[in-house]
Amino acid sequence: MADTQQVDQVDQKAERKVARLARQIDAFAKAHGGAEGQVAYIGERGARIVLVGEDGGWGDLVAPTYEIAEQAVAKSGITTHESFDGEFAAKVTTGPYEWKRMAGIQIGG
């Protein structure tokens, strides 16, 4: 009986996390005129959900597991991509901040 309660608590916690991530994805999509995404496994930390808005804005979220990330993306209803390349990557708009950060990394800044 105790094992069943623990499993139920884990399932409920995962469901809440899926719902929270889906709400965040929905909010991003609403703020950026729609969105597309890609889920990437990042090891023990879980999975990264990369979001790209129709306006070129981008962001990411981290889920504790790949399964939770996939469920959240599915629940939000956005289009997903297998990889972050090609036409999908070309939709990202970078500004002065990103270019400065990239240059700083290259020159040790």
Secondary structure per residue as TSV (DSSP state, phi and psi in degrees):
chain	resnum	aa	ss	phi	psi
A	1	M	-	360.0	-42.1
A	2	A	H	-63.3	-37.2
A	3	D	H	-64.0	-39.4
A	4	T	H	-63.8	-40.8
A	5	Q	H	-64.7	-40.5
A	6	Q	H	-64.5	-42.9
A	7	V	H	-63.4	-43.2
A	8	D	H	-61.5	-41.1
A	9	Q	H	-65.5	-40.1
A	10	V	H	-65.3	-44.8
A	11	D	H	-61.2	-42.7
A	12	Q	H	-65.7	-39.9
A	13	K	H	-64.0	-43.0
A	14	A	H	-64.2	-41.8
A	15	E	H	-62.1	-40.7
A	16	R	H	-65.3	-39.9
A	17	K	H	-65.5	-42.2
A	18	V	H	-59.8	-46.9
A	19	A	H	-63.0	-41.5
A	20	R	H	-64.1	-46.2
A	21	L	H	-63.7	-41.0
A	22	A	H	-62.2	-39.8
A	23	R	H	-63.5	-41.2
A	24	Q	H	-65.8	-39.7
A	25	I	H	-64.2	-44.3
A	26	D	H	-60.1	-42.6
A	27	A	H	-64.1	-41.7
A	28	F	H	-61.9	-47.2
A	29	A	H	-60.9	-41.4
A	30	K	H	-65.0	-40.0
A	31	A	H	-72.5	-21.2
A	32	H	T	-118.0	18.8
A	33	G	T	71.2	25.5
A	34	G	S	115.1	167.1
A	35	A	E	-156.8	157.8
A	36	E	E	-128.9	161.1
A	37	G	E	-147.6	173.0
A	38	Q	E	-147.9	137.2
A	39	V	E	-106.2	129.1
A	40	A	E	-127.0	131.5
A	41	Y	E	-70.0	130.6
A	42	I	-	-120.8	26.9
A	43	G	G	86.2	-146.9
A	44	E	G	-58.6	-26.2
A	45	R	G	-71.7	-17.3
A	46	G	-	119.2	-123.6
A	47	A	E	-142.7	146.9
A	48	R	E	-103.7	130.4
A	49	I	E	-104.0	109.3
A	50	V	E	-91.8	128.1
A	51	L	E	-116.2	136.4
A	52	V	E	-128.2	121.7
A	53	G	E	-81.3	162.3
A	54	E	T	-62.4	-24.6
A	55	D	T	-87.8	3.7
A	56	G	S	93.6	-10.9
A	57	G	-	-67.2	152.0
A	58	W	E	-143.4	162.4
A	59	G	E	-168.7	179.1
A	60	D	E	-148.8	160.4
A	61	L	E	-132.0	153.5
A	62	V	E	-117.5	129.1
A	63	A	E	-106.3	150.4
A	64	P	S	-67.4	-23.9
A	65	T	S	-141.2	159.8
A	66	Y	H	-64.6	-39.1
A	67	E	H	-62.7	-42.7
A	68	I	H	-64.3	-41.0
A	69	A	H	-61.3	-46.1
A	70	E	H	-62.2	-41.7
A	71	Q	H	-64.4	-40.7
A	72	A	H	-65.1	-43.0
A	73	V	H	-64.1	-43.6
A	74	A	H	-62.4	-42.5
A	75	K	H	-64.8	-34.2
A	76	S	H	-74.8	-25.3
A	77	G	T	82.8	11.2
A	78	I	-	-77.8	159.8
A	79	T	E	-73.2	136.1
A	80	T	E	-116.9	154.7
A	81	H	E	-120.7	150.1
A	82	E	S	-69.6	-35.7
A	83	S	S	-141.4	165.8
A	84	F	S	-101.6	76.2
A	85	D	-	-153.5	179.0
A	86	G	H	62.2	-138.7
A	87	E	H	-60.0	-36.1
A	88	F	H	-62.9	-49.8
A	89	A	H	-64.9	-32.1
A	90	A	H	-68.1	-16.4
A	91	K	T	-75.0	-16.4
A	92	V	-	-72.7	131.1
A	93	T	-	-102.1	124.8
A	94	T	-	-108.4	146.0
A	95	G	-	-115.7	-170.8
A	96	P	H	-57.9	-37.0
A	97	Y	H	-59.9	-48.9
A	98	E	H	-63.9	-42.6
A	99	W	H	-64.7	-38.1
A	100	K	H	-65.7	-43.1
A	101	R	H	-62.7	-44.2
A	102	M	H	-63.9	-41.2
A	103	A	H	-67.1	-38.7
A	104	G	H	-62.8	-38.9
A	105	I	H	-65.3	-40.3
A	106	Q	H	-68.1	-34.8
A	107	I	T	-105.2	13.6
A	108	G	T	84.4	18.9
A	109	G	-	-90.8	360.0
